[in-house]
Amino acid sequence: MAKHEKISEAVVRRLPIYLRYLSYLQQVEVTTVSSQQMGKNLDVNPAQIRKDLAAFGDFGKKGIGYDVDYLVEKIREILKLTDEIRVALVGAGHLGHAISNYNAYLKDNMRIAAIFDNNPEKQGKKVAGIPIQPLSELEETIVGKQIKLAIITVPAPAAQSVCDQLTQAGIKGILNFAPTTIRAGKDVRIHYADVTSNLQSLAYYLT
């Protein structure tokens, strides 16, 4: 575990990309793959792929490559995806609905287990089979369901307050879709998903 603590964030962010590709290979019944083939299809340097995976163990065989099923299993273990991971979503607007419905479609071990919104007209209604709860029930629900990750899809002015409530309830990781920076304690990890910024940066490359 001590070795894993030294792994850079860049490596951790690439692992889900490898996992998604390998899962596709499983679907099309490919049993082995080389780092060269992975690199070609993912537009990642094969040496970088080998280095990333070697940081966690010796998963490949020289001259043969990687066993797809085995590597999927190992990456899922590294990312702690072998057990069910429950996620809370705060903000049952259009984006919150879309994320919840997509998550239900995935049928993966990581699933949205609770949805919250402060709009009384939405409370009690269901999204992907999950009832929308008031924020007043957030802490009790998160503790009761042992939820450790959360998604924020509320308007920017409410994001920090929601973040504070989530961390107070014991949340350790937040994916923030609100177009604003939020702050939490050192033991809470925050990642940002800003669609607008990504599109704006893409626009720079238009000719």
C-alpha positions as CSV (number, residue, x, y, z in Angstrom):
1,M,0.0,0.0,0.0
2,A,2.9,2.4,0.8
3,K,4.0,2.0,-2.8
4,H,0.6,2.9,-4.1
5,E,0.6,6.1,-2.1
6,K,3.5,7.4,-4.3
7,I,1.5,6.9,-7.5
8,S,0.9,10.1,-9.4
9,E,-2.6,11.4,-10.1
10,A,-1.8,11.2,-13.8
11,V,-1.3,7.5,-13.6
12,V,-4.5,7.0,-11.5
13,R,-6.5,9.0,-14.2
14,R,-5.1,6.8,-17.0
15,L,-6.1,3.5,-15.3
16,P,-9.9,3.9,-16.0
17,I,-9.0,4.6,-19.6
18,Y,-7.1,1.3,-19.8
19,L,-10.0,-0.4,-18.0
20,R,-12.6,0.9,-20.4
21,Y,-10.5,-0.3,-23.4
22,L,-9.9,-3.7,-21.9
23,S,-13.5,-4.1,-21.0
24,Y,-14.3,-3.5,-24.7
25,L,-11.8,-6.2,-25.7
26,Q,-13.6,-8.6,-23.4
27,Q,-16.9,-7.8,-25.1
28,V,-15.4,-8.7,-28.5
29,E,-13.7,-11.8,-27.0
30,V,-10.1,-10.7,-27.4
31,T,-8.0,-12.6,-24.8
32,T,-4.6,-11.0,-25.0
33,V,-3.3,-7.6,-25.9
34,S,0.2,-6.0,-26.2
35,S,1.2,-2.6,-24.9
36,Q,1.9,-1.7,-28.5
37,Q,-1.7,-2.4,-29.5
38,M,-3.1,-0.6,-26.5
39,G,-0.9,2.4,-27.2
40,K,-2.0,2.5,-30.8
41,N,-5.7,2.4,-30.0
42,L,-5.6,4.7,-27.0
43,D,-3.0,7.1,-28.4
44,V,-0.7,6.6,-25.4
45,N,2.9,5.8,-25.6
46,P,3.3,2.0,-25.1
47,A,6.2,2.6,-22.7
48,Q,4.0,4.8,-20.6
49,I,1.4,2.0,-20.4
50,R,4.0,-0.5,-19.3
51,K,5.4,1.9,-16.8
52,D,1.9,2.7,-15.4
53,L,1.0,-1.0,-15.0
54,A,4.4,-2.0,-13.6
55,A,3.9,0.5,-10.8
56,F,1.3,-1.9,-9.4
57,G,2.8,-5.3,-10.3
58,D,4.1,-7.6,-13.1
59,F,1.0,-8.2,-15.1
60,G,2.4,-8.9,-18.6
61,K,4.4,-11.7,-20.2
62,K,7.3,-10.8,-22.6
63,G,6.4,-11.7,-26.2
64,I,2.8,-12.4,-25.3
65,G,1.4,-9.3,-23.8
66,Y,-1.3,-9.0,-21.2
67,D,-4.1,-11.4,-20.4
68,V,-7.2,-9.2,-20.9
69,D,-9.4,-10.9,-18.2
70,Y,-6.5,-10.9,-15.7
71,L,-5.6,-7.3,-16.3
72,V,-9.2,-6.2,-16.0
73,E,-9.5,-8.0,-12.7
74,K,-6.2,-6.4,-11.4
75,I,-7.1,-2.8,-12.5
76,R,-10.5,-3.1,-10.9
77,E,-8.8,-4.2,-7.7
78,I,-6.4,-1.3,-7.9
79,L,-9.3,1.2,-8.3
80,K,-11.2,-0.6,-5.5
81,L,-14.1,-1.4,-7.9
82,T,-14.4,-5.1,-6.8
83,D,-16.9,-4.2,-4.0
84,E,-20.0,-2.0,-4.4
85,I,-19.2,1.7,-4.1
86,R,-22.2,3.8,-3.2
87,V,-22.4,7.4,-4.4
88,A,-24.6,10.3,-3.4
89,L,-25.8,12.8,-5.9
90,V,-26.9,16.3,-4.9
91,G,-28.9,18.3,-7.4
92,A,-31.8,16.6,-9.2
93,G,-31.9,18.9,-12.2
94,H,-31.5,17.9,-15.9
95,L,-27.8,17.0,-15.4
96,G,-28.5,15.1,-12.2
97,H,-31.2,13.1,-14.0
98,A,-28.9,12.3,-16.9
99,I,-26.1,11.1,-14.6
100,S,-28.5,9.0,-12.5
101,N,-30.1,7.3,-15.5
102,Y,-26.7,6.7,-17.2
103,N,-25.3,5.2,-13.9
104,A,-28.3,2.8,-13.7
105,Y,-27.7,1.8,-17.3
106,L,-24.1,0.9,-16.6
107,K,-25.0,-1.8,-14.1
108,D,-21.5,-1.4,-12.5
109,N,-20.3,-1.9,-8.9
110,M,-20.2,1.9,-8.6
111,R,-23.8,3.1,-8.3
112,I,-25.8,6.1,-7.1
113,A,-27.5,5.1,-3.9
114,A,-29.1,8.4,-2.8
115,I,-30.3,11.6,-4.5
116,F,-30.9,14.9,-2.8
117,D,-32.5,18.2,-3.8
118,N,-33.8,21.2,-1.8
119,N,-36.8,21.7,-4.1
120,P,-39.9,20.4,-2.3
121,E,-41.6,19.8,-5.7
122,K,-38.9,17.2,-6.6
123,Q,-38.7,15.5,-3.2
124,G,-40.4,12.1,-3.1
125,K,-40.2,11.6,-6.9
126,K,-37.9,9.0,-8.3
127,V,-35.0,9.1,-10.7
128,A,-33.8,5.7,-12.0
129,G,-35.8,4.1,-9.2
130,I,-34.1,6.2,-6.5
131,P,-36.3,8.6,-4.4
132,I,-35.2,12.3,-4.2
133,Q,-34.7,13.2,-0.6
134,P,-34.5,16.6,1.1
135,L,-31.0,17.9,2.1
136,S,-32.1,17.7,5.7
137,E,-31.8,13.9,5.4
138,L,-28.4,14.0,3.8
139,E,-26.1,13.2,6.8
140,E,-28.3,10.5,8.2
141,T,-28.6,8.8,4.8
142,I,-24.9,9.0,3.9
143,V,-23.9,7.6,7.3
144,G,-26.6,4.9,7.2
145,K,-25.8,3.7,3.7
146,Q,-22.0,4.1,4.2
147,I,-21.6,6.3,1.2
148,K,-18.1,7.7,0.7
149,L,-18.3,9.4,-2.7
150,A,-20.6,12.2,-4.0
151,I,-21.5,14.1,-7.1
152,I,-22.5,17.8,-7.0
153,T,-24.7,19.1,-9.8
154,V,-26.2,22.1,-8.0
155,P,-25.9,25.8,-9.2
156,A,-22.6,27.5,-8.4
157,P,-23.8,29.6,-5.4
158,A,-24.9,26.5,-3.5
159,A,-21.9,24.3,-4.3
160,Q,-19.7,25.2,-1.3
161,S,-22.6,24.8,1.2
162,V,-23.4,21.4,-0.3
163,C,-19.7,20.4,-0.2
164,D,-19.6,21.4,3.5
165,Q,-22.6,19.2,4.3
166,L,-21.2,16.3,2.4
167,T,-17.8,16.4,4.1
168,Q,-19.5,16.8,7.5
169,A,-21.4,13.6,6.8
170,G,-18.2,11.7,6.0
171,I,-17.8,12.0,2.2
172,K,-14.2,11.4,1.1
173,G,-14.4,12.1,-2.6
174,I,-16.4,14.6,-4.6
175,L,-17.0,15.0,-8.3
176,N,-18.1,18.6,-8.8
177,F,-20.1,19.6,-11.9
178,A,-20.9,23.1,-10.5
179,P,-19.0,25.8,-12.4
180,T,-17.1,27.0,-9.4
181,T,-14.2,26.0,-7.1
182,I,-15.1,24.4,-3.8
183,R,-12.8,23.7,-0.9
184,A,-12.7,20.9,1.7
185,G,-10.4,19.4,4.2
186,K,-7.1,17.7,3.3
187,D,-8.7,14.2,3.7
188,V,-11.3,15.0,1.0
189,R,-10.5,14.6,-2.7
190,I,-12.2,16.9,-5.2
191,H,-12.3,16.4,-8.9
192,Y,-14.0,18.8,-11.4
193,A,-16.1,18.0,-14.5
194,D,-16.5,21.3,-16.3
195,V,-18.2,20.7,-19.7
196,T,-18.1,24.4,-20.7
197,S,-14.4,24.8,-20.0
198,N,-13.6,21.7,-22.0
199,L,-15.6,22.9,-25.0
200,Q,-14.0,26.4,-24.8
201,S,-10.6,24.9,-24.8
202,L,-11.5,22.7,-27.8
203,A,-12.8,25.8,-29.6
204,Y,-9.2,27.2,-29.5
205,Y,-8.1,24.5,-32.0
206,L,-10.9,25.2,-34.5
207,T,-9.6,26.5,-37.9
